[in-house]
Amino acid sequence: MSNVLFSVFPNERFVDLGLYQYGWEQCTPLHSYGPYVRNHYLFHYVISGTGTLTSTDFNGESHTYRLKSGEGFMIFPKQVTSYSADEKHPWEYTWLEFDGLRVKEALELAGLSVSSPIYHTNSRDLSQELKDEMLYISNHSDFPPLNLIGHLYLFLDYLTRSSSNQKRMQTGKLQDFYVREALSFIEQNFQNDISVEDIAAFCNLNRSYFGKIFKDSVGKNPQEFLIHYRMTKAAELLKMTELSVGDISNAVGYPSQLHFSRAFKNVYGISPRLWRMENKIIS
């Protein structure tokens, strides 16, 4: 059997950058995984040995990559992939599954995409730091969530800076300015009865154009993001306070408790009351 460490991150719902599961494995010969589809981003770093990744792009075309130590591969949400260890020199790897608002831009900077999923490094030192951060997370599952998220940020920084495919950040892009303004407006006004039209108007943009640049940057359309942001705040209040569901509904911009409960269930899969019962912090 393979030697393996595997952990699932607590359901803390970090918005900018969140962790889902992570681990390390020394695989046995021909050990394989998949075909499988992920809901989030999954990165493997090969510590030693070799193996093969087979991934299907969004046009349905299959691609096969051979990887060795010091390389890595990124799996994207909704992508069908499978991977297997070499028969004579099975790989040892560490992995992180993550997601969040900061991920799309970081991967673009690293030059990683569905059509270019293989990580090569232009700096052995930074690649070593990348591996160390991944192993730190894998070996410290009992540490506080904020500590692990901090190291996840460091991992993402080393990934973007060490990738041989890295792209220069284009500073001062007007659409980036508009998206930052929109996110700031949402943070300050999510508790009010605001709409996508209100956000677009604040940025002095046509709603259609605003929706396009927002989704290109964030990965969700403005309405989806606003709902998820409000539900994340609602989950924090359910977990940390004694406020009633009705009060929390009003606090996150839903005058109608019925509409709030429906929105919460669409995001979390269960009602606010049941979620509170399962996640409430007992002092």
C-alpha positions in Angstrom: 0.0 0.0 0.0 1.0 3.6 -0.5 2.2 5.7 2.4 -0.2 8.6 2.6 -1.2 11.7 4.7 -4.6 13.1 4.0 -6.6 15.9 5.7 -9.8 17.8 5.1 -9.8 21.5 5.9 -12.5 22.7 8.4 -15.5 24.4 6.7 -14.4 28.0 7.4 -15.6 29.5 4.1 -12.7 31.8 3.4 -13.7 34.0 0.5 -10.4 35.3 -1.0 -8.5 32.0 -0.7 -9.8 28.8 0.8 -8.4 25.4 1.4 -10.4 22.2 1.0 -8.1 19.1 1.3 -4.4 18.4 1.2 -1.9 15.7 1.7 1.2 13.8 0.7 1.7 10.3 -0.8 4.5 8.0 -1.6 2.7 6.0 -4.3 3.1 2.3 -5.1 4.0 1.2 -8.6 1.2 2.0 -11.1 -1.0 3.5 -8.4 -3.6 5.5 -10.2 -6.5 8.0 -9.5 -9.4 8.8 -11.7 -11.0 9.6 -14.1 -12.4 12.2 -11.8 -13.8 15.7 -11.8 -13.0 18.3 -9.2 -15.1 21.2 -8.0 -12.0 23.3 -7.1 -8.4 23.8 -8.1 -6.0 20.9 -7.3 -2.2 21.2 -7.5 0.3 18.3 -7.2 4.0 18.9 -6.8 6.2 15.9 -7.7 8.9 15.4 -5.0 10.5 12.3 -6.5 9.9 9.6 -9.1 7.8 9.9 -12.2 4.2 9.5 -13.3 1.6 10.4 -16.0 -1.2 12.9 -16.1 -4.1 12.5 -18.6 -6.4 15.5 -18.8 -9.3 16.4 -21.0 -9.7 20.0 -22.1 -13.1 21.8 -22.3 -13.3 20.9 -26.0 -13.2 17.2 -25.1 -9.7 16.6 -26.4 -7.5 14.3 -24.2 -3.8 15.2 -23.5 -1.1 13.1 -21.8 1.9 14.5 -19.9 4.9 12.7 -18.4 6.1 14.3 -15.2 9.2 14.0 -13.0 10.5 15.3 -9.7 10.5 19.1 -9.4 7.5 19.5 -11.7 3.8 19.8 -10.9 0.4 19.8 -12.4 -2.8 21.8 -12.0 -6.2 20.3 -12.2 -9.0 22.8 -12.9 -12.7 22.7 -11.8 -15.0 20.6 -13.9 -12.0 19.1 -15.8 -11.8 15.3 -16.3 -8.4 14.0 -15.3 -6.6 10.8 -14.2 -3.0 10.2 -13.2 -0.8 7.2 -12.3 2.6 6.4 -10.9 5.4 4.9 -12.9 5.9 1.2 -12.6 9.6 1.3 -11.9 10.0 4.8 -10.3 6.6 5.6 -8.7 6.2 9.2 -7.8 6.0 10.8 -4.4 3.9 14.0 -4.4 2.2 16.5 -2.2 -1.1 18.2 -3.1 -3.4 21.1 -2.2 -7.0 21.6 -3.2 -8.1 25.2 -3.0 -10.3 28.0 -4.4 -11.2 31.6 -3.9 -11.3 35.1 -5.5 -7.5 35.4 -5.7 -6.9 32.1 -7.5 -7.9 32.9 -11.1 -5.5 35.9 -11.3 -2.7 34.0 -9.6 -2.9 31.1 -12.0 -2.9 33.5 -14.9 0.2 35.1 -13.6 1.8 31.6 -13.2 0.9 30.9 -16.8 -1.1 27.8 -15.8 -4.3 26.9 -17.7 -6.4 24.0 -18.9 -4.3 23.9 -22.1 -1.0 24.4 -20.2 -1.4 22.6 -16.8 2.2 21.6 -16.2 4.4 23.5 -13.7 8.0 24.0 -14.5 10.3 26.1 -12.4 12.7 28.9 -13.3 14.1 29.0 -9.7 15.2 26.0 -7.7 15.2 28.1 -4.5 11.6 29.3 -5.0 10.5 25.8 -6.0 11.9 24.5 -2.8 10.0 27.1 -0.9 6.8 26.1 -2.8 7.3 22.4 -1.8 8.1 23.4 1.8 4.9 25.4 2.1 2.8 22.5 0.8 4.5 20.0 3.1 4.0 22.4 6.0 0.3 22.4 5.4 0.2 18.7 5.0 2.0 18.0 8.2 0.2 20.6 10.4 -3.5 19.7 10.0 -4.0 20.3 13.7 -2.9 24.0 13.4 -5.5 26.8 13.5 -7.2 27.5 10.1 -5.8 31.0 9.8 -2.3 29.7 10.2 -2.8 27.2 7.3 -4.5 29.8 5.1 -1.5 32.1 5.7 0.8 29.3 4.4 -1.6 28.8 1.5 -1.0 32.5 0.5 2.7 31.9 0.6 2.3 28.8 -1.5 0.4 30.8 -4.1 3.1 33.5 -4.1 5.9 31.0 -4.6 3.8 29.3 -7.4 3.4 32.5 -9.3 7.1 33.7 -8.8 8.7 30.3 -9.5 6.8 29.2 -12.6 8.8 29.3 -15.8 5.6 30.3 -17.6 4.9 33.3 -15.4 3.5 36.4 -16.9 4.2 40.0 -16.0 1.4 41.6 -14.1 -0.2 44.4 -16.0 -0.6 47.2 -13.6 -3.1 50.1 -14.0 -5.6 48.2 -16.1 -8.9 50.1 -16.1 -11.1 47.1 -15.7 -9.1 45.9 -12.7 -9.8 49.3 -11.1 -13.5 48.9 -11.8 -13.6 45.4 -10.3 -11.7 46.6 -7.1 -14.2 49.4 -6.8 -17.1 47.0 -7.2 -15.7 44.6 -4.5 -15.2 47.5 -2.1 -18.8 48.7 -2.7 -20.1 45.2 -2.0 -18.1 44.9 1.2 -19.5 48.2 2.5 -23.1 47.8 1.4 -23.9 44.0 1.3 -26.3 44.5 4.3 -28.4 47.0 2.3 -30.9 46.2 -0.5 -28.4 46.7 -3.3 -28.7 45.2 -6.8 -26.2 44.6 -9.7 -27.6 47.8 -11.3 -26.5 49.7 -8.1 -23.0 48.3 -8.3 -22.7 49.0 -12.0 -24.0 52.6 -11.5 -21.5 53.1 -8.6 -18.7 52.2 -11.1 -20.4 54.4 -13.8 -20.6 51.4 -16.1 -23.2 49.8 -18.3 -24.6 46.7 -16.6 -23.8 44.4 -19.4 -20.2 45.5 -19.7 -19.7 45.6 -16.0 -21.0 42.0 -15.7 -18.6 40.8 -18.4 -15.4 42.4 -16.8 -16.5 41.3 -13.3 -16.9 37.7 -14.3 -13.7 37.7 -16.4 -11.8 38.9 -13.3 -13.6 37.1 -10.4 -14.9 34.0 -12.0 -18.5 34.6 -11.0 -21.1 37.0 -12.3 -21.9 39.9 -10.0 -25.2 38.4 -8.8 -23.6 35.1 -8.0 -20.8 36.8 -6.1 -23.2 39.1 -4.2 -25.3 36.1 -3.1 -22.3 34.0 -2.0 -20.7 37.0 -0.2 -23.9 37.6 1.8 -24.3 33.9 2.6 -20.7 33.7 3.8 -21.4 36.6 6.1 -24.6 35.0 7.2 -22.7 31.8 8.0 -20.3 33.7 10.2 -23.1 35.2 12.2 -24.9 31.9 12.6 -21.7 30.4 13.9 -20.4 33.2 16.1 -23.6 34.9 17.4 -26.9 34.2 19.1 -28.8 36.4 16.6 -32.1 34.9 15.3 -32.3 33.8 11.7 -34.6 36.7 11.0 -32.1 39.2 12.4 -29.3 37.6 10.4 -31.5 37.7 7.3 -31.9 41.5 7.7 -28.2 41.9 8.6 -27.1 40.5 5.2 -29.6 42.4 3.1 -32.6 40.1 3.0 -35.8 41.8 4.4 -37.6 38.5 3.6 -36.5 35.6 5.8 -38.1 33.2 3.3 -36.0 34.5 0.5 -32.9 34.4 2.7 -33.5 30.8 3.7 -33.9 29.8 0.1 -30.7 31.6 -0.9 -28.7 30.1 2.0 -29.9 26.6 1.2 -28.9 27.0 -2.5 -25.4 27.8 -1.4 -24.9 25.5 1.6 -27.3 22.7 0.8 -29.2 23.0 4.1 -31.3 25.5 6.0 -29.7 28.2 8.2 -31.1 26.6 11.3 -29.7 23.2 10.5 -26.4 24.7 9.5 -26.2 26.5 12.8 -26.9 23.3 14.7 -24.0 21.6 12.9 -21.5 24.4 13.1 -22.3 26.6 16.1 -19.3 27.4 18.3 -20.1 26.5 21.9 -18.4 28.9 24.4 
